[in-house]
Amino acid sequence: MAQAIDALRHGWPLRMEGGPVLLPVETAIDARAQSGRMLISSARAATLKLVNQREAAAPHAPVLIHGAEPFTLAAARPIADPALDLASPLKGPFKADAIEWGAAAEAALELARLAGILPAFLVDPVSIGEAQTVAPGDLAHWSDTAKLTIATRARLPIAACEDTEIVAFRSADDTREHIALVIGTQMTGRAPLVRLHSECLTGDILGSLKCDCGPQLDAALAAMAQEARGGGWGVLLYMRQEGRGIGLVNKLRAYRLQDQGFDTVEANQRLGLPDEARDFGTAARMLELLGVRDVRLMTNNLRKVVALEQAGVRVIERVQHQLPANPHSARYLGTKRDRSGHLLD
């Protein structure tokens, strides 16, 4: 899996076991490559207005298309990248074909997401080099949270609370390294205040006003520090899953589409990516390794509550965690409420 993800980021082809050879459209560098077929997501197919595309199809489901002419990389990239829609508005006509290698196609789209590239491939292209072989089953093996372990831990005084420990987690199969901040003295018999916070470079570090991530992080740390002063404790899980799991570059692509008037869900769909792709099972495994079974969870997202409970973590209380909007984030927060089911209380 690690080799497959690396291959996609370098623009090298994958040989899908039980399926064809697939070449990533975004990163491929051999201009001679071409194919009569492309693999894209259902959401992107709907954006391209394929007349035979089912409207109710799952947005992240794979769709195999062909056109009147073979797809070169130059022709394929405007199909893959919605940022090029205005510059190349006329695409098609295309037709969606039946996929006889569905598991391989689904695995390919998920691999593209993990690699942080656009989910679009040339199928069995000509003029390419040796392909990296990968099986769909490798994906489930790679995402096995049982492989996650504590790598190291150390005392880390922070501005919010000097009595803080940082704990680093990693898996042999994944280059992302998650961390936890244990704020106050960990104790048994008292459920900690817990926040699952997904990495947001623009909000956490650069102070972006487009989202509420930075203020949420600061407010969570402040609340846990206050909890520690009162004799309790807290755990902040900082998850390396930028852009709700689609990666930094694709998140910035979504920002560009938002500048054109699309909301956050619509922007991700135009990219052919899911609007929610975070792995909350990893958070549950981190809590397990810390010896935490019961939590008071700071969130307005019921998906986090359900995901943790399904993974064996008991959420004994949901603690409201919402901050005021600003003129730049009002629509973003409204979309989380209206389209993603986030609570207001």
MARTORTOR-418547 format. One record per residue (C-alpha): residue number from 1; residue in one letter; z, x, y. Coordinates in steps of 0.2 Angstrom, whole numbers. Last residue first. Example, Ala and Ser with C-alpha at 12.3 -4.5 7.8 and 13.67 -1.06 7.14 Angstrom:
SITE resi resn    zz    xx    yy
SITE    2    s    36    68    -5
SITE    1    a    39    62   -22
END
This chain:
SITE resi resn    zz    xx    yy
SITE  345    d   104  -133   117
SITE  344    l    86  -131   120
SITE  343    l    80  -129   102
SITE  342    h    65  -119    97
SITE  341    g    52  -129    87
SITE  340    s    37  -117    88
SITE  339    r    25  -129    97
SITE  338    d    36  -138   111
SITE  337    r    51  -126   113
SITE  336    k    42  -110   110
SITE  335    t    28  -116   121
SITE  334    g    40  -121   135
SITE  333    l    47  -103   134
SITE  332    y    30   -95   136
SITE  331    r    25  -108   150
SITE  330    a    41  -103   160
SITE  329    s    40   -85   157
SITE  328    h    31   -79   173
SITE  327    p    39   -91   185
SITE  326    n    57   -86   178
SITE  325    a    65   -95   164
SITE  324    p    84   -96   162
SITE  323    l    92   -89   146
SITE  322    q    95   -97   129
SITE  321    h   106   -92   115
SITE  320    q   116  -106   107
SITE  319    v   127  -101    93
SITE  318    r   123  -108    76
SITE  317    e   138  -108    65
SITE  316    i   143  -105    47
SITE  315    v   126   -97    43
SITE  314    r   128   -92    24
SITE  313    v   117   -78    19
SITE  312    g   109   -80     2
SITE  311    a    90   -77     6
SITE  310    q    87   -96     8
SITE  309    e   102   -96    21
SITE  308    l    94   -82    31
SITE  307    a    77   -90    31
SITE  306    v    84  -107    36
SITE  305    v    94  -101    50
SITE  304    k    80   -90    56
SITE  303    r    67  -104    56
SITE  302    l    80  -114    66
SITE  301    n    76  -104    81
SITE  300    n    88  -106    95
SITE  299    t    98   -91    90
SITE  298    m   115   -82    89
SITE  297    l   120   -83    71
SITE  296    r   139   -85    66
SITE  295    v   137   -76    50
SITE  294    d   144   -76    32
SITE  293    r   139   -64    18
SITE  292    v   140   -47    27
SITE  291    g   143   -32    16
SITE  290    l   132   -20    27
SITE  289    l   119   -19    13
SITE  288    e   119   -38    12
SITE  287    l   116   -39    31
SITE  286    m   101   -27    30
SITE  285    r    94   -38    15
SITE  284    a    96   -54    25
SITE  283    a    86   -45    40
SITE  282    t    73   -40    28
SITE  281    g    71   -58    22
SITE  280    f    68   -62    40
SITE  279    d    50   -55    39
SITE  278    r    41   -60    55
SITE  277    a    24   -67    54
SITE  276    e    25   -81    67
SITE  275    d     9   -86    78
SITE  274    p    -2   -81    63
SITE  273    l   -17   -70    67
SITE  272    g   -36   -75    69
SITE  271    l   -36   -68    86
SITE  270    r   -40   -85    93
SITE  269    q   -25   -91    83
SITE  268    n   -14   -78    91
SITE  267    a   -19   -84   109
SITE  266    e   -17  -102   104
SITE  265    v     1  -100    99
SITE  264    t     5   -90   115
SITE  263    d    -3  -102   127
SITE  262    f   -21   -99   132
SITE  261    g   -26   -99   151
SITE  260    q   -37   -83   152
SITE  259    d   -22   -72   156
SITE  258    q   -15   -79   139
SITE  257    l   -30   -71   131
SITE  256    r   -25   -54   139
SITE  255    y    -7   -56   133
SITE  254    a   -14   -60   115
SITE  253    r   -23   -43   115
SITE  252    l    -6   -36   121
SITE  251    k     2   -43   105
SITE  250    n   -13   -37    95
SITE  249    v    -9   -19   101
SITE  248    l    10   -20    98
SITE  247    g    10   -27    81
SITE  246    i     7   -44    73
SITE  245    g    25   -47    67
SITE  244    r    32   -58    80
SITE  243    g    24   -47    93
SITE  242    e    33   -31    87
SITE  241    q    41   -31    70
SITE  240    r    53   -17    70
SITE  239    m    69   -27    68
SITE  238    y    85   -23    78
SITE  237    l    99   -32    69
SITE  236    l   114   -34    81
SITE  235    v   130   -36    72
SITE  234    g   146   -42    80
SITE  233    w   165   -41    80
SITE  232    g   181   -50    83
SITE  231    g   198   -46    91
SITE  230    g   194   -53   108
SITE  229    r   187   -37   115
SITE  228    a   175   -37   100
SITE  227    e   169   -54   104
SITE  226    q   166   -49   122
SITE  225    a   156   -34   116
SITE  224    m   146   -46   105
SITE  223    a   142   -57   120
SITE  222    a   137   -43   130
SITE  221    l   125   -36   117
SITE  220    a   118   -53   115
SITE  219    a   115   -55   133
SITE  218    d   106   -38   134
SITE  217    l    95   -42   120
SITE  216    q    91   -60   126
SITE  215    p    87   -53   144
SITE  214    g    75   -41   136
SITE  213    c    66   -53   125
SITE  212    d    64   -67   138
SITE  211    c    45   -66   139
SITE  210    k    32   -63   152
SITE  209    l    44   -55   164
SITE  208    s    42   -38   156
SITE  207    g    57   -26   159
SITE  206    l    48   -11   152
SITE  205    i    60    -7   138
SITE  204    d    66   -23   130
SITE  203    g    52   -34   136
SITE  202    t    37   -24   135
SITE  201    l    43   -14   119
SITE  200    c    48   -30   110
SITE  199    e    57   -26    94
SITE  198    s    63   -42    85
SITE  197    h    81   -47    88
SITE  196    l    91   -55    74
SITE  195    r   108   -58    82
SITE  194    v   125   -59    73
SITE  193    l   143   -64    78
SITE  192    p   153   -58    64
SITE  191    a   161   -69    51
SITE  190    r   180   -65    49
SITE  189    g   187   -62    31
SITE  188    t   182   -44    30
SITE  187    m   182   -33    46
SITE  186    q   170   -22    55
SITE  185    t   178   -15    71
SITE  184    g   168   -18    87
SITE  183    i   149   -19    88
SITE  182    v   140   -15    73
SITE  181    l   122   -10    79
SITE  180    a   109   -12    66
SITE  179    i    93    -3    64
SITE  178    h    76    -5    56
SITE  177    e    64     9    52
SITE  176    r    46     5    50
SITE  175    t    36    17    39
SITE  174    d    37     6    24
SITE  173    d    36    10     5
SITE  172    a    51    22     4
SITE  171    s    61     9    13
SITE  170    r    72    12    28
SITE  169    f    88     7    37
SITE  168    a    98    15    51
SITE  167    v   116    10    56
SITE  166    i   122    12    73
SITE  165    e   141    11    76
SITE  164    t   149     3    92
SITE  163    d   166     5   100
SITE  162    e   160    10   117
SITE  161    c   154    -8   121
SITE  160    a   141   -14   132
SITE  159    a   135     3   139
SITE  158    i   134    10   122
SITE  157    p   145    21   111
SITE  156    l   136    26    96
SITE  155    r   146    31    80
SITE  154    a   134    36    66
SITE  153    r   125    29    51
SITE  152    t   112    35    39
SITE  151    a    97    30    28
SITE  150    i   104    13    22
SITE  149    t    93     6     9
SITE  148    l    77    -6     8
SITE  147    k    69    -6    -9
SITE  146    a    77   -23   -13
SITE  145    t    67   -30     1
SITE  144    d    51   -31   -10
SITE  143    s    37   -31     2
SITE  142    w    28   -17    -6
SITE  141    h    28   -25   -23
SITE  140    a    22   -42   -16
SITE  139    l     7   -32    -8
SITE  138    d     3   -22   -23
SITE  137    g    -1   -38   -32
SITE  136    p   -17   -40   -22
SITE  135    a   -23   -24   -30
SITE  134    v   -28    -9   -19
SITE  133    t   -42     4   -21
SITE  132    q   -46    16    -7
SITE  131    a   -65    16    -5
SITE  130    e   -77    31    -5
SITE  129    g   -89    32     9
SITE  128    i  -100    18    18
SITE  127    s  -118    16    20
SITE  126    v  -120    -2    14
SITE  125    p  -106   -16    16
SITE  124    d   -98   -25     2
SITE  123    v   -90   -37    13
SITE  122    l   -88   -32    32
SITE  121    f   -70   -36    37
SITE  120    a   -60   -45    50
SITE  119    p   -42   -48    53
SITE  118    l   -40   -38    69
SITE  117    i   -29   -22    67
SITE  116    g   -10   -20    67
SITE  115    a   -10   -11    50
SITE  114    l     2   -25    43
SITE  113    r    -9   -38    50
SITE  112    a   -25   -30    42
SITE  111    l   -15   -29    25
SITE  110    e   -11   -48    27
SITE  109    l   -30   -52    29
SITE  108    a   -34   -41    14
SITE  107    a   -21   -49     3
SITE  106    e   -28   -66     7
SITE  105    a   -46   -60     2
SITE  104    a   -40   -52   -14
SITE  103    a   -30   -68   -19
SITE  102    g   -46   -79   -15
SITE  101    w   -59   -69   -25
SITE  100    e   -71   -83   -28
SITE   99    i   -73   -87   -10
SITE   98    a   -84  -102    -6
SITE   97    d   -96   -99     9
SITE   96    a   -94  -103    27
SITE   95    k  -110  -104    37
SITE   94    f  -114   -96    53
SITE   93    p  -125  -100    68
SITE   92    g  -120   -89    75
SITE   91    k  -113   -81    91
SITE   90    l  -117   -85   109
SITE   89    p  -102   -81   121
SITE   88    s  -104   -62   120
SITE   87    a   -96   -56   136
SITE   86    l   -84   -71   137
SITE   85    d   -80   -70   119
SITE   84    l   -77   -51   119
SITE   83    a   -58   -53   120
SITE   82    p   -59   -64   105
SITE   81    d   -62   -49    94
SITE   80    a   -69   -51    76
SITE   79    i   -85   -60    80
SITE   78    p   -88   -49    95
SITE   77    r   -86   -34    83
SITE   76    a   -98   -40    69
SITE   75    a  -114   -38    79
SITE   74    a  -111   -20    84
SITE   73    l  -104   -16    67
SITE   72    t  -120   -23    59
SITE   71    f  -119   -40    51
SITE   70    p  -135   -45    42
SITE   69    e  -146   -59    50
SITE   68    a  -146   -78    48
SITE   67    g  -127   -78    46
SITE   66    h  -114   -77    32
SITE   65    i   -96   -82    32
SITE   64    l   -81   -80    20
SITE   63    v   -65   -88    27
SITE   62    p   -47   -82    23
SITE   61    a   -32   -93    27
SITE   60    h   -22   -88    42
SITE   59    p   -25  -104    51
SITE   58    a   -22  -115    36
SITE   57    a   -36  -127    35
SITE   56    a   -35  -144    43
SITE   55    e   -51  -143    53
SITE   54    r   -61  -138    38
SITE   53    q   -75  -126    43
SITE   52    n   -92  -133    40
SITE   51    v   -97  -134    58
SITE   50    l   -91  -116    61
SITE   49    k   -85  -118    79
SITE   48    l   -81   -99    82
SITE   47    t   -63  -104    86
SITE   46    a   -62  -113    70
SITE   45    a   -68   -97    61
SITE   44    r   -55   -87    70
SITE   43    a   -41   -99    64
SITE   42    s   -48   -99    46
SITE   41    s   -47   -80    46
SITE   40    i   -62   -68    44
SITE   39    l   -72   -60    30
SITE   38    m   -90   -56    34
SITE   37    r  -106   -57    24
SITE   36    g  -124   -50    24
SITE   35    s  -117   -32    27
SITE   34    q  -119   -17    38
SITE   33    a  -113     0    40
SITE   32    r  -124    12    49
SITE   31    a  -112    14    64
SITE   30    d  -100    23    53
SITE   29    i   -84    22    63
SITE   28    a   -74     7    56
SITE   27    t   -59     3    66
SITE   26    e   -61   -15    72
SITE   25    v   -73   -21    58
SITE   24    p   -62   -16    43
SITE   23    l   -73   -12    28
SITE   22    l   -70   -22    12
SITE   21    v   -76   -18    -5
SITE   20    p   -77   -33   -16
SITE   19    g   -64   -43   -26
SITE   18    g   -53   -43   -42
SITE   17    e   -45   -26   -36
SITE   16    m   -50   -25   -18
SITE   15    r   -59    -9   -14
SITE   14    l   -54    -4     3
SITE   13    p   -65     4    16
SITE   12    w   -60    17    29
SITE   11    g   -58    13    48
SITE   10    h   -43    25    50
SITE    9    r   -31    11    53
SITE    8    l   -38     2    38
SITE    7    a   -36    18    27
SITE    6    d   -18    20    33
SITE    5    i   -14     3    28
SITE    4    a   -22     6    10
SITE    3    q   -12    22     8
SITE    2    a     4    14    12
SITE    1    m     0     0     0
END
